[in-house]
């Protein structure tokens, strides 16, 4: 008879076997076979206790892949991957490819608890199984995914001189407001300079001042009074824009011109 004659898929199965058959009551009911099964089962789980005991699986398959090990590196983009439970309740997926990898048959919850079924390009994804049965992302490492990044814009206007794209004066000596078309301007980020910073009306100064009005798609500067021709105003503001990981290396300062 080959030994061990029985193996165990998880700790619970081994514990049940021990409590049922390994009866340490001094009546010699423990056979050598039972003892061998228990000891080998314990040795097996001790060996398997480190997550990467089998060493990382390197997957270059472009078809449907069934995951066999807890730690996996993808050097090619499979059509999809699938996996079940393991004794660690944990998986590590390292996607070295420039493409997302589809997960078949289940979803995991990302760092915002939103359901996801892909591993993003160039992402290391670690997921853990929770007691409610859901797989939860345990890291937030890498990946070419949209991110919200602040950027800065400005517009220089010479009153009565600067033209828009249609050849019209942007702001003449009768104008008391200016609207800049820019989505997602950050509240309280706008300011105006005219050699020095122009005070806001909220500052309680009863000289030339302005009030910024923010909407989703633009910002309007309302002035207490108009400016004279050839006065130079510079409008400054910050806004949020969605961009990919690579874009964060771009210059974060840009100009808005009409």
C-alpha positions, 0 to 999 in steps of 0.5 A: 500500500503506498503511503500516505494512503490519503491526502487532504485538500485543506486544513479542515479536512485534515482536522476532521480526519485527525479528530475522527480517526487519530484517537489518543485514548490509549486503546491502541486504535491508531494504526501506522497507516492513520499516523502516516496519513496525519504526519504526511498531511501536516508536513504537506501543509507546512511545506505549502504554507508560504504563498509562493512555495510552488514558485511563480507560474509564468504564463505565455498562453494566449487562450483560455487559462485556468490558474493553477498556482497562487502567484502568476506572471503573464508575459502574453495576454490570454483570452481569459483566465479563471480560478477557484479557491485555494488554501491561502484565499489569496492570489497575485497576478502580475500583468507585464503585457500592454493589454488588460486581461479578462477574468471569466466567471467571477468579479473582484471588488477594487479599492473603491468596492466596485466590481471588476473583471479585468487585470489592467495592463502593466498591473500587479493585482493582489486579491483576498477572499473575504468571509462573505465570499467576495474577492477584494483587491488588497493593493493599488499598484500600477496599471494603466487606468484613468486617474484624476490629475490636477492641471493648471491653466491661464489666459492672458487678455489685453483689454480691447486687443486680444481676440478669440478664434473668430476674430472678436475682442475677448474683453473690451472696456465696457465688459464687466465679466469674462467666461472661460470654457473649461470643465471641472475647474476646482472650486476656489482655485481661480485668481486674477492678476493685473500686475498685482493680484486683483482682490475678490469681492469676498475680501470686502474691498470696495475697489476693483474686485471680482467674483468667480462663478464655477459651473461644471463646464466653465468659470466666469469672472464677474468684475465690480467695474470694467477695465480700460483698453490695453490693461493686461489681465491674467486669469489663473485656475486649476482643473481636474482632467482624466488621464492615463498613467503615462500622461502623468509624466507630461507637463502639468502646466498648459495654457488655454487660448481662444 
